């Protein structure tokens, strides 16, 4: 029934008229040779403006001139210190005028610009979605940025969390359109976000609580969904995905702008058996087994409405997801959890108003999130793990951001009000139920000085924030500095220094769900202080960056086995951790001829990490699941008809126990690749792609006793109009 609904909507919309800013007689132009000049409002040529069309990209010369062959129907003009400009290919004139805006920092991996001045951190990285590429998940998109690793299996439907620079996953704060998601003190599962709805992802590293509050010790991943008003056109997109382990996904997207209003609707249905074969270690019995009872399914619906008012933009977004996941557990305890499963659903909605009035830029935001899940392990034969629990988190919030720029100075204020209702039910033993009602308020400020002096650009900023959680206050700060000298090679140098905190999860505090574990209401929040220093060199074909990060976390929460009226587990503030990283990134765009770039991109990043528990001055064991080495090498070759990529990832050894007494999990090398074709039939775009993961068919573990699947594939057919 679901597939019939999607196909019916697709057929219904194929015959609908398309609105275009160019009128009824407009045509899509491909393979046009464009020659032009980019100037500022005073008519002076602007050097090193990036001009992008499809997968081709060139830069203007010293006088602002450029030449490019357009392989799509739009051309984008981008340069730090100027507003981005997107034009239809047919609208490119002899002179293109760019408007200035306050300088925004552009580290190595950054593409595009920051639209919210309060969140425009000195070290921000922006990853924009590639319309020609099929993303399996939101975590796959975020993985493009250096220093970020995704935990969990790579299969569809599996839980996926993020770690920034070796910090714990629960220390990564995830924002969706500025709204914190998930349960405080717990890692957020990115598999609940439809990748088709994402416009761009921003990453802020190292102690970012001034931007979002609790849980930002490692940093922030800020996901922006598709909003705002686009050129007047209608998009229908249907995607069919199939692959290994009986994977099947149908998705449909409708997006149309009429006059000053935009409507976006997305539907998705996904099913994956995920019953893959794996081999046990040699020291065990070296047998090949099937990881069965591992089925995952989800249904998602998302809609967004935007309306352009006189001096403001109003947007409403609604997202719904329903999931069912079988959770077989680690292979050394298969019989205990063989038929366990999780069901759940989530509702997320928000209303946003943003604009400019009386010289002030403002943003008003209200949201309501409702997440509920049920864990069921009642089919086990072992009474000691017999469990059925439900958990519901309802979050309501309001935020107001005001910004004012006077000359080179910019001042911003952020006020937040939040209320959270948490309910945990033990369906088998109701006496162990507990509820929490929590309110919080926050006030933050940012003072920035923008440098724009001939060949020198930069940014100096001071930020502060004060949070009150149930009458307990937390103050955090962050200072940022970045300076860049512009020449044939641009040289940049930057640094940040800041503090953060992370509240204990409610399960850490109050858990009474089984006889093997209990919470600790006396837990204190985790706190941190750290800094980072980086330098970068870039021009139109080269981007390179090297950085050093250091962070110290106090009152780190660990679960320990205690002996009191029997044996059980309980969390304590036992740890003090020091996390140090050296991060190196390199991106190359080889040139072919004068002013014309190959549709080839080579990127390499490596992170050396030393994350240790320094509460024990003698042993200083490594933090669990924190590899000392993480390297990524990637090559992309795309043109008007072909999409291809090759990615290699090396993950070093990592320990699975806090005391490091058990041998670490072996390092592993993973190689993935993809190949796709694009074709146009009239107004219909057809895409066909094949992705192969774990190409070498290696056997490895991402968690202890949790095997990773061998070679697997995904075939995608995409139809858009």
CORNOR-V401879 format. One record per residue. N is the residue number from 1. OMEGA is omega in whole degrees, -180 to 180 (NA if undefined). Layout:
n=(N & N)
omega=(OMEGA & OMEGA)
This chain:
n=(1 & 2 & 3 & 4 & 5 & 6 & 7 & 8 & 9 & 10 & 11 & 12 & 13 & 14 & 15 & 16 & 17 & 18 & 19 & 20 & 21 & 22 & 23 & 24 & 25 & 26 & 27 & 28 & 29 & 30 & 31 & 32 & 33 & 34 & 35 & 36 & 37 & 38 & 39 & 40 & 41 & 42 & 43 & 44 & 45 & 46 & 47 & 48 & 49 & 50 & 51 & 52 & 53 & 54 & 55 & 56 & 57 & 58 & 59 & 60 & 61 & 62 & 63 & 64 & 65 & 66 & 67 & 68 & 69 & 70 & 71 & 72 & 73 & 74 & 75 & 76 & 77 & 78 & 79 & 80 & 81 & 82 & 83 & 84 & 85 & 86 & 87 & 88 & 89 & 90 & 91 & 92 & 93 & 94 & 95 & 96 & 97 & 98 & 99 & 100 & 101 & 102 & 103 & 104 & 105 & 106 & 107 & 108 & 109 & 110 & 111 & 112 & 113 & 114 & 115 & 116 & 117 & 118 & 119 & 120 & 121 & 122 & 123 & 124 & 125 & 126 & 127 & 128 & 129 & 130 & 131 & 132 & 133 & 134 & 135 & 136 & 137 & 138 & 139 & 140 & 141 & 142 & 143 & 144 & 145 & 146 & 147 & 148 & 149 & 150 & 151 & 152 & 153 & 154 & 155 & 156 & 157 & 158 & 159 & 160 & 161 & 162 & 163 & 164 & 165 & 166 & 167 & 168 & 169 & 170 & 171 & 172 & 173 & 174 & 175 & 176 & 177 & 178 & 179 & 180 & 181 & 182 & 183 & 184 & 185 & 186 & 187 & 188 & 189 & 190 & 191 & 192 & 193 & 194 & 195 & 196 & 197 & 198 & 199 & 200 & 201 & 202 & 203 & 204 & 205 & 206 & 207 & 208 & 209 & 210 & 211 & 212 & 213 & 214 & 215 & 216 & 217 & 218 & 219 & 220 & 221 & 222 & 223 & 224 & 225 & 226 & 227 & 228 & 229 & 230 & 231 & 232 & 233 & 234 & 235 & 236 & 237 & 238 & 239 & 240 & 241 & 242 & 243 & 244 & 245 & 246 & 247 & 248 & 249 & 250 & 251 & 252 & 253 & 254 & 255 & 256 & 257 & 258 & 259 & 260 & 261 & 262 & 263 & 264 & 265 & 266 & 267 & 268 & 269 & 270 & 271 & 272 & 273 & 274 & 275 & 276 & 277 & 278 & 279 & 280 & 281 & 282 & 283 & 284 & 285 & 286 & 287 & 288 & 289 & 290 & 291 & 292 & 293 & 294 & 295 & 296 & 297 & 298 & 299 & 300 & 301 & 302 & 303 & 304 & 305 & 306 & 307 & 308 & 309 & 310 & 311 & 312 & 313 & 314 & 315 & 316 & 317 & 318 & 319 & 320 & 321 & 322 & 323 & 324 & 325 & 326 & 327 & 328 & 329 & 330 & 331 & 332 & 333 & 334 & 335 & 336 & 337 & 338 & 339 & 340 & 341 & 342 & 343 & 344 & 345 & 346 & 347 & 348 & 349 & 350 & 351 & 352 & 353 & 354 & 355 & 356 & 357 & 358 & 359 & 360 & 361 & 362 & 363 & 364 & 365 & 366 & 367 & 368 & 369 & 370 & 371 & 372 & 373 & 374 & 375 & 376 & 377 & 378 & 379 & 380 & 381 & 382 & 383 & 384 & 385 & 386 & 387 & 388 & 389 & 390 & 391 & 392 & 393 & 394 & 395 & 396 & 397 & 398 & 399 & 400 & 401 & 402 & 403 & 404 & 405 & 406 & 407 & 408 & 409 & 410 & 411 & 412 & 413 & 414 & 415 & 416 & 417 & 418 & 419 & 420 & 421 & 422 & 423 & 424 & 425 & 426 & 427 & 428 & 429 & 430 & 431 & 432 & 433 & 434 & 435 & 436 & 437 & 438 & 439 & 440 & 441 & 442 & 443 & 444 & 445 & 446 & 447 & 448 & 449 & 450 & 451 & 452 & 453 & 454 & 455 & 456 & 457 & 458 & 459 & 460 & 461 & 462 & 463 & 464 & 465 & 466 & 467 & 468 & 469 & 470 & 471 & 472 & 473 & 474 & 475 & 476 & 477 & 478 & 479 & 480 & 481 & 482 & 483 & 484 & 485 & 486 & 487 & 488 & 489 & 490 & 491 & 492 & 493 & 494 & 495 & 496 & 497 & 498 & 499 & 500 & 501 & 502 & 503 & 504 & 505 & 506 & 507 & 508 & 509 & 510 & 511 & 512 & 513 & 514 & 515 & 516 & 517 & 518 & 519 & 520 & 521 & 522 & 523 & 524 & 525 & 526 & 527 & 528 & 529 & 530 & 531 & 532 & 533 & 534 & 535 & 536 & 537 & 538 & 539 & 540 & 541 & 542 & 543 & 544 & 545 & 546 & 547 & 548 & 549 & 550 & 551 & 552 & 553 & 554 & 555 & 556 & 557 & 558 & 559 & 560 & 561 & 562 & 563 & 564 & 565 & 566 & 567 & 568 & 569 & 570 & 571 & 572 & 573 & 574 & 575 & 576 & 577 & 578 & 579 & 580 & 581 & 582 & 583 & 584 & 585 & 586 & 587 & 588 & 589 & 590 & 591 & 592 & 593 & 594 & 595 & 596 & 597 & 598 & 599 & 600 & 601 & 602 & 603 & 604 & 605 & 606 & 607 & 608 & 609 & 610 & 611 & 612 & 613 & 614 & 615 & 616 & 617 & 618 & 619 & 620 & 621 & 622 & 623 & 624 & 625 & 626 & 627 & 628 & 629 & 630 & 631 & 632 & 633 & 634 & 635 & 636 & 637 & 638 & 639 & 640 & 641 & 642 & 643 & 644 & 645 & 646 & 647 & 648 & 649 & 650 & 651 & 652 & 653 & 654 & 655 & 656 & 657 & 658 & 659 & 660 & 661 & 662 & 663 & 664 & 665 & 666 & 667 & 668 & 669 & 670 & 671 & 672 & 673 & 674 & 675 & 676 & 677 & 678 & 679 & 680 & 681 & 682 & 683 & 684 & 685 & 686 & 687 & 688 & 689 & 690 & 691 & 692 & 693 & 694 & 695 & 696 & 697 & 698 & 699 & 700 & 701 & 702 & 703 & 704 & 705 & 706 & 707 & 708 & 709 & 710 & 711 & 712 & 713 & 714 & 715 & 716 & 717 & 718 & 719 & 720 & 721)
omega=(-180 & -179 & 179 & 179 & -179 & -180 & 179 & 178 & 179 & -179 & -179 & -174 & -180 & -177 & -178 & -180 & 180 & 177 & -178 & 177 & -177 & 179 & -174 & -175 & -179 & 179 & 174 & -175 & 177 & 175 & 175 & 177 & -175 & 173 & -176 & 180 & 179 & -176 & 173 & -176 & 178 & 177 & 180 & 179 & -178 & 179 & 171 & 168 & 179 & 177 & -175 & 173 & -174 & 179 & 179 & -178 & 175 & 178 & 177 & 178 & -175 & 180 & 178 & -178 & 176 & 174 & -179 & 174 & -177 & 179 & 174 & -175 & 179 & -180 & 180 & 178 & -175 & 171 & 178 & -178 & 179 & 177 & 174 & 179 & 178 & -178 & 166 & -178 & -178 & -177 & -179 & -177 & -180 & 176 & 178 & -178 & 174 & 179 & 180 & 171 & -180 & -176 & 179 & -171 & -176 & 175 & -168 & -172 & -172 & 173 & 176 & -174 & 178 & -179 & -179 & -174 & -179 & -178 & -178 & -178 & -179 & -177 & -172 & 173 & -179 & 178 & 177 & -180 & 176 & -176 & -179 & -176 & 177 & 180 & 179 & -178 & 176 & 180 & 176 & 177 & -178 & -178 & 178 & 179 & -179 & 175 & -179 & 178 & -180 & 178 & -177 & 180 & -178 & -178 & 179 & 179 & -180 & 177 & -178 & 177 & -174 & 173 & -180 & 174 & 175 & 176 & 179 & -178 & 180 & 178 & 172 & 179 & 179 & 175 & 171 & -176 & 178 & -175 & 176 & -178 & -180 & -179 & 180 & 178 & -180 & 178 & -179 & -179 & -178 & -180 & 180 & -177 & 177 & 180 & -180 & -177 & -173 & 175 & 178 & 179 & 178 & -179 & 174 & -174 & 167 & 170 & -175 & -179 & 178 & -180 & -174 & 179 & -173 & 172 & -176 & 179 & 178 & -179 & -176 & 168 & -175 & -177 & 178 & 177 & -177 & 180 & 178 & -178 & 177 & 176 & -171 & 178 & 179 & 180 & 169 & -178 & 177 & -177 & 175 & 179 & 175 & -177 & -177 & 174 & 175 & 179 & 178 & 178 & 172 & 177 & -179 & 179 & 175 & -177 & -180 & 173 & 176 & -177 & -178 & -179 & -179 & 176 & 179 & 179 & 177 & 176 & -180 & 173 & -172 & 177 & 178 & 177 & 177 & 177 & -175 & 178 & 178 & -179 & 177 & -179 & -179 & -177 & 179 & 175 & 175 & 179 & 173 & -177 & 178 & 176 & -175 & -175 & -174 & -175 & 178 & 176 & 178 & 174 & -176 & 176 & -179 & 176 & 178 & 179 & 178 & 179 & 180 & 179 & -175 & -179 & -174 & 175 & 178 & -178 & 173 & -179 & 179 & 179 & 177 & 177 & 172 & -176 & 167 & -177 & 170 & -173 & -174 & 178 & 180 & -173 & 178 & 176 & -175 & -175 & -179 & -172 & -171 & -176 & 177 & 178 & -180 & 172 & -180 & 175 & -179 & 173 & 175 & 178 & 179 & 177 & -174 & 173 & -179 & -179 & -178 & -180 & -179 & 178 & 179 & 170 & -175 & 175 & 177 & -173 & 175 & -178 & 175 & 179 & 180 & -179 & -178 & 175 & 179 & 176 & -174 & 174 & -177 & 180 & 178 & 177 & -176 & -173 & -176 & 178 & 178 & -171 & 167 & -176 & 172 & -179 & 179 & 179 & 177 & -177 & 175 & -178 & 175 & 176 & 174 & 177 & 176 & -180 & 179 & 178 & 176 & -176 & -179 & -178 & 178 & -179 & 180 & 175 & -178 & 178 & -178 & 171 & -178 & 173 & -176 & 173 & -178 & -180 & 176 & -179 & 171 & -172 & 179 & -178 & -175 & -180 & -179 & 177 & 171 & 178 & 178 & 173 & -173 & 176 & 179 & 176 & -179 & 174 & -179 & 176 & 176 & 175 & -176 & 173 & -175 & -178 & 177 & -173 & 180 & -176 & -179 & 176 & 178 & -173 & 172 & -175 & 173 & -180 & 176 & -179 & 175 & 179 & 173 & 177 & 180 & 175 & 175 & -172 & 177 & 178 & 178 & 179 & 176 & 173 & -177 & 176 & 176 & 180 & -176 & 176 & -175 & 175 & 176 & 168 & 178 & -178 & -179 & 178 & -177 & 179 & 172 & 176 & -177 & 178 & 180 & 176 & 178 & 180 & 173 & 175 & 180 & 175 & 174 & -175 & -166 & -174 & 174 & -169 & 180 & -175 & -175 & -176 & 176 & -178 & -179 & -177 & -179 & -179 & 175 & 176 & 173 & -180 & -177 & 174 & -178 & -180 & 175 & 178 & 179 & 173 & 180 & 177 & -178 & 164 & -172 & 180 & -175 & 171 & 179 & -176 & 173 & -175 & 176 & -179 & 176 & -178 & 175 & -177 & 179 & 179 & 179 & -175 & 176 & 171 & -178 & 177 & -179 & -177 & 180 & -174 & -177 & -178 & 174 & -178 & -178 & -179 & 178 & 171 & -173 & -166 & 168 & -172 & 172 & -177 & 180 & -179 & 164 & -174 & 178 & -179 & 179 & 177 & -179 & 171 & -177 & -179 & 174 & -180 & -176 & 174 & -179 & -176 & 172 & 175 & -176 & 177 & 177 & -180 & 180 & 175 & 176 & 179 & 173 & -172 & 169 & -179 & -173 & 171 & -174 & 175 & 173 & -173 & -178 & -174 & -178 & -178 & 176 & 172 & -176 & 176 & 177 & -179 & 178 & -180 & 174 & -177 & 179 & 176 & -175 & 175 & 177 & 174 & -176 & 171 & -174 & -174 & -170 & 172 & 178 & 179 & 177 & -178 & 177 & -179 & 178 & 179 & -177 & 179 & 180 & -178 & -178 & 179 & -176 & -178 & 179 & -179 & 176 & -179 & -178 & 172 & -176 & 173 & -179 & 177 & 179 & 178 & 178 & 179 & 179 & -179 & -179 & 179 & 177 & 180 & -179 & 173 & -174 & 179 & -178 & 176 & -178 & 178 & 178 & -179 & 177 & 177 & 179 & -178 & -176 & -174 & -178 & 179 & -180 & 174 & 179 & -179 & 171 & 170 & 179 & 177 & 174 & -175 & 175 & -179 & 176 & -178 & 178 & -172 & 177 & 178 & -176 & 173 & -176 & 176 & 180 & -179 & NA)
